[in-house]
């Protein structure tokens, strides 16, 4: 097998693993979006933005943030640092929502 074909094959295998992982993470992320939508009366894309903000500011994978949000619905507390980041992200979202449109 030539090096070019080997590189392409390796890349395709890596992409396939990433897609499998993403598909496995998707349900918990969608559930976390639903929790945020129900809790804060936000739209799906706003819930997504909140989760991404928490993930980026806490430097934690999105899946981990989503698992913490969904686990909290069972009465188990979220880790304090994630809870702080979530509170900040929601506060930022609410402030943005209340800001009058510019123009």
C-alpha positions, 0 to 999 in steps of 0.5 A: 500500500502506498503512503498516500493511500495509507494516510487516507485510510488512517484519516478515515479510520480516525474520522469514523472513531470521532463520529462514533464518539459524537453519536454516543455523546449526542443523546446526553447533550440533547437531554441536557439541552432539554433540561436547560430549556425547561429550567430557563425557558430558552430555545434549543439553540440558546440551551446549546450556547449555554452548554458550549459556554460552560464547556469552554469557560470550565475547559471541560468537554461538552459531554461532561458538562451535559452529563453533569446537568442531566445527573443534577436532575436526579438530585445529585449536585453538580461539581461546584466549578461547573455549577459556578460556570453554569450560573455565570453562563445563564446570567450572561444569557439572561442579560443578553436576552433582556438587552434591547435590540440595537439599531 
